[in-house]
Amino acid sequence: MLRLIVSGSFFVLWGVVLDYALLIARDADLMLIAAIALAISTLMFRRRLRNWRADKQRIILDGSNVMYWDNETPSLGPVKLTLNRLAAEGYSVGVVFDANAGYKLYGAYRGPDALARRLKISSDRVMIAPKGTPADPLILKAASDMNARVVTNDRYRDWVSDYPAINKPGFLIPGSYRDGAIHLRMPQEKGRKAA
Protein backbone atom coordinates (compact mmCIF):
# COMPACT_ATOMS: atom_id res chain seq x y z
CA MET A 1 0.00 0.00 0.00
CA LEU A 2 2.88 2.37 0.84
CA ARG A 3 4.43 1.77 -2.59
CA LEU A 4 1.11 2.58 -4.21
CA ILE A 5 0.90 5.86 -2.26
CA VAL A 6 4.50 6.80 -3.10
CA SER A 7 4.10 6.08 -6.82
CA GLY A 8 0.78 7.96 -6.82
CA SER A 9 2.51 10.93 -5.19
CA PHE A 10 5.21 10.97 -7.88
CA PHE A 11 2.48 10.83 -10.54
CA VAL A 12 0.79 13.90 -9.04
CA LEU A 13 4.08 15.74 -8.46
CA TRP A 14 5.28 15.35 -12.05
CA GLY A 15 1.85 16.33 -13.33
CA VAL A 16 2.11 19.58 -11.36
CA VAL A 17 5.68 20.19 -12.58
CA LEU A 18 4.58 19.65 -16.20
CA ASP A 19 1.69 22.08 -15.73
CA TYR A 20 4.09 24.64 -14.25
CA ALA A 21 6.55 24.18 -17.12
CA LEU A 22 3.81 24.52 -19.74
CA LEU A 23 1.73 27.31 -18.28
CA ILE A 24 3.99 29.44 -16.12
CA ALA A 25 7.71 28.90 -16.80
CA ARG A 26 7.37 28.06 -20.48
CA ASP A 27 10.69 26.22 -20.13
CA ALA A 28 11.17 23.64 -22.91
CA ASP A 29 13.86 21.68 -21.03
CA LEU A 30 11.74 21.44 -17.90
CA MET A 31 8.72 20.43 -20.02
CA LEU A 32 10.69 17.57 -21.59
CA ILE A 33 12.02 16.32 -18.26
CA ALA A 34 8.59 16.60 -16.62
CA ALA A 35 6.87 14.84 -19.54
CA ILE A 36 9.30 11.91 -19.40
CA ALA A 37 9.08 11.69 -15.61
CA LEU A 38 5.27 11.87 -15.77
CA ALA A 39 5.16 9.03 -18.33
CA ILE A 40 7.43 6.86 -16.15
CA SER A 41 5.51 7.66 -12.95
CA THR A 42 2.22 6.92 -14.75
CA LEU A 43 3.49 3.47 -15.74
CA MET A 44 4.78 2.81 -12.22
CA PHE A 45 1.54 3.96 -10.62
CA ARG A 46 -0.57 1.78 -12.93
CA ARG A 47 1.67 -1.23 -12.21
CA ARG A 48 1.51 -0.67 -8.45
CA LEU A 49 -2.26 -0.25 -8.61
CA ARG A 50 -2.62 -3.48 -10.60
CA ASN A 51 -0.37 -5.34 -8.13
CA TRP A 52 -2.22 -3.89 -5.15
CA ARG A 53 -5.56 -5.01 -6.56
CA ALA A 54 -4.18 -8.43 -7.48
CA ASP A 55 -2.62 -8.87 -4.04
CA LYS A 56 -6.13 -9.06 -2.66
CA GLN A 57 -6.41 -12.37 -4.52
CA ARG A 58 -4.92 -14.96 -2.20
CA ILE A 59 -4.12 -18.57 -2.92
CA ILE A 60 -3.04 -21.38 -0.59
CA LEU A 61 -0.96 -24.18 -2.09
CA ASP A 62 -1.52 -27.67 -0.74
CA GLY A 63 2.24 -28.21 -0.73
CA SER A 64 2.08 -31.91 0.09
CA ASN A 65 -0.21 -32.43 -2.91
CA VAL A 66 1.61 -30.20 -5.39
CA MET A 67 5.00 -31.71 -4.52
CA TYR A 68 3.80 -34.99 -6.10
CA TRP A 69 2.79 -33.48 -9.44
CA ASP A 70 6.04 -34.51 -11.14
CA ASN A 71 5.57 -38.26 -11.88
CA GLU A 72 4.20 -38.96 -8.39
CA THR A 73 7.70 -38.35 -6.97
CA PRO A 74 8.02 -35.87 -4.08
CA SER A 75 9.87 -32.75 -5.19
CA LEU A 76 9.79 -29.05 -4.38
CA GLY A 77 10.18 -28.31 -8.11
CA PRO A 78 6.45 -28.22 -8.90
CA VAL A 79 5.78 -26.24 -5.71
CA LYS A 80 8.42 -23.65 -6.61
CA LEU A 81 7.17 -23.35 -10.20
CA THR A 82 3.58 -22.96 -9.02
CA LEU A 83 4.57 -20.30 -6.48
CA ASN A 84 6.58 -18.40 -9.08
CA ARG A 85 3.82 -18.52 -11.66
CA LEU A 86 1.11 -17.34 -9.28
CA ALA A 87 3.32 -14.60 -7.83
CA ALA A 88 4.14 -13.40 -11.37
CA GLU A 89 0.39 -13.20 -12.03
CA GLY A 90 -0.01 -10.97 -8.97
CA TYR A 91 -1.40 -13.43 -6.43
CA SER A 92 -0.42 -13.49 -2.79
CA VAL A 93 0.50 -17.14 -2.19
CA GLY A 94 1.14 -19.26 0.90
CA VAL A 95 2.01 -22.95 1.21
CA VAL A 96 0.88 -25.52 3.76
CA PHE A 97 2.66 -28.88 4.09
CA ASP A 98 1.93 -32.03 6.07
CA ALA A 99 4.32 -32.60 8.98
CA ASN A 100 6.06 -35.41 7.09
CA ALA A 101 6.90 -33.31 4.00
CA GLY A 102 10.55 -32.96 5.02
CA TYR A 103 10.85 -36.73 5.49
CA LYS A 104 9.28 -37.37 2.08
CA LEU A 105 11.55 -34.82 0.40
CA TYR A 106 14.83 -35.13 2.32
CA GLY A 107 14.57 -38.06 4.72
CA ALA A 108 14.39 -35.80 7.79
CA TYR A 109 12.05 -33.24 9.32
CA ARG A 110 12.25 -29.79 7.76
CA GLY A 111 10.53 -26.84 9.35
CA PRO A 112 8.98 -23.82 7.65
CA ASP A 113 12.25 -21.85 7.61
CA ALA A 114 14.16 -24.63 5.83
CA LEU A 115 11.44 -25.20 3.24
CA ALA A 116 10.99 -21.46 2.71
CA ARG A 117 14.72 -21.08 2.00
CA ARG A 118 14.55 -23.87 -0.58
CA LEU A 119 11.45 -22.30 -2.14
CA LYS A 120 13.07 -18.84 -2.01
CA ILE A 121 10.10 -17.25 -0.27
CA SER A 122 9.54 -15.67 3.13
CA SER A 123 9.09 -18.17 5.96
CA ASP A 124 5.85 -16.45 6.97
CA ARG A 125 4.36 -17.85 3.75
CA VAL A 126 5.11 -21.47 4.71
CA MET A 127 3.23 -23.51 7.29
CA ILE A 128 3.90 -27.06 8.43
CA ALA A 129 1.07 -28.99 10.07
CA PRO A 130 1.90 -30.19 13.58
CA LYS A 131 2.83 -33.86 13.87
CA GLY A 132 -0.30 -35.99 14.01
CA THR A 133 -2.50 -33.25 12.52
CA PRO A 134 -3.56 -33.47 8.90
CA ALA A 135 -2.80 -30.40 6.82
CA ASP A 136 -6.21 -30.50 5.11
CA PRO A 137 -8.22 -28.70 7.81
CA LEU A 138 -5.40 -26.15 8.26
CA ILE A 139 -5.40 -25.42 4.53
CA LEU A 140 -9.17 -25.08 4.46
CA LYS A 141 -9.28 -22.94 7.60
CA ALA A 142 -6.56 -20.63 6.26
CA ALA A 143 -8.36 -20.34 2.91
CA SER A 144 -11.64 -19.61 4.70
CA ASP A 145 -10.09 -17.00 7.00
CA MET A 146 -8.26 -15.22 4.17
CA ASN A 147 -10.96 -15.54 1.51
CA ALA A 148 -8.42 -17.53 -0.52
CA ARG A 149 -8.62 -20.39 -2.97
CA VAL A 150 -6.64 -23.62 -2.85
CA VAL A 151 -4.32 -25.10 -5.48
CA THR A 152 -4.55 -28.88 -5.16
CA ASN A 153 -5.78 -32.02 -6.87
CA ASP A 154 -7.32 -33.18 -3.57
CA ARG A 155 -11.12 -32.98 -3.43
CA TYR A 156 -11.26 -32.78 0.40
CA ARG A 157 -14.40 -34.94 0.45
CA ASP A 158 -13.97 -35.67 4.19
CA TRP A 159 -14.13 -31.95 4.98
CA VAL A 160 -17.10 -30.73 2.91
CA SER A 161 -19.49 -30.57 5.87
CA ASP A 162 -17.05 -28.36 7.82
CA TYR A 163 -15.99 -26.27 4.82
CA PRO A 164 -18.87 -26.02 2.31
CA ALA A 165 -16.83 -23.57 0.17
CA ILE A 166 -15.08 -26.69 -1.20
CA ASN A 167 -18.10 -27.14 -3.50
CA LYS A 168 -18.00 -23.53 -4.68
CA PRO A 169 -16.80 -23.34 -8.31
CA GLY A 170 -13.24 -22.02 -8.48
CA PHE A 171 -12.42 -22.59 -4.81
CA LEU A 172 -10.25 -25.61 -5.63
CA ILE A 173 -7.77 -25.07 -8.44
CA PRO A 174 -6.48 -28.35 -9.89
CA GLY A 175 -3.26 -28.55 -11.81
CA SER A 176 -0.47 -30.65 -13.22
CA TYR A 177 3.20 -30.58 -14.11
CA ARG A 178 4.21 -31.65 -17.59
CA ASP A 179 6.87 -30.74 -20.11
CA GLY A 180 8.67 -28.69 -17.46
CA ALA A 181 5.73 -26.37 -16.84
CA ILE A 182 2.86 -25.97 -14.41
CA HIS A 183 -0.64 -26.12 -15.84
CA LEU A 184 -3.44 -24.77 -13.63
CA ARG A 185 -7.14 -24.87 -14.38
CA MET A 186 -7.83 -21.37 -13.12
CA PRO A 187 -11.39 -20.08 -13.14
CA GLN A 188 -12.15 -17.15 -15.39
CA GLU A 189 -11.72 -13.90 -13.49
CA LYS A 190 -12.68 -10.42 -14.52
CA GLY A 191 -9.54 -8.64 -15.66
CA ARG A 192 -7.38 -11.81 -15.82
CA LYS A 193 -6.49 -14.11 -18.65
CA ALA A 194 -7.45 -17.77 -18.47
CA ALA A 195 -4.54 -20.00 -17.50
MOUR-V844189 format. One record per pair of residues at least 12 apart in sequence whose C-alpha atoms are under 6 Angstrom apart, sorted by the first residue. I is the first residue (numbers start at 1). GAP is how many residues later the second one is. Records with the same first field share a line. If there is no record, write none. Layout:
I = GAP, GAP
//
This chain:
4 = 44
7 = 38
8 = 37
11 = 30, 31
14 = 20, 24
18 = 13, 16
51 = 39
54 = 36, 37
55 = 35, 36, 37
57 = 34
58 = 33, 34, 35, 90
59 = 34, 89, 90, 91
60 = 33, 34, 35, 90
61 = 34, 89, 90
62 = 34, 90
63 = 32, 33, 34
64 = 33, 34
66 = 13
67 = 12
69 = 107, 108
70 = 107
74 = 31
80 = 39
94 = 31, 32
95 = 31
96 = 30, 31, 32
97 = 31
98 = 30, 31, 37
99 = 29, 30, 31, 32
112 = 14, 15
149 = 22
150 = 22, 23
151 = 21, 22, 23
152 = 21, 22
153 = 21
170 = 17
173 = 12, 13
//
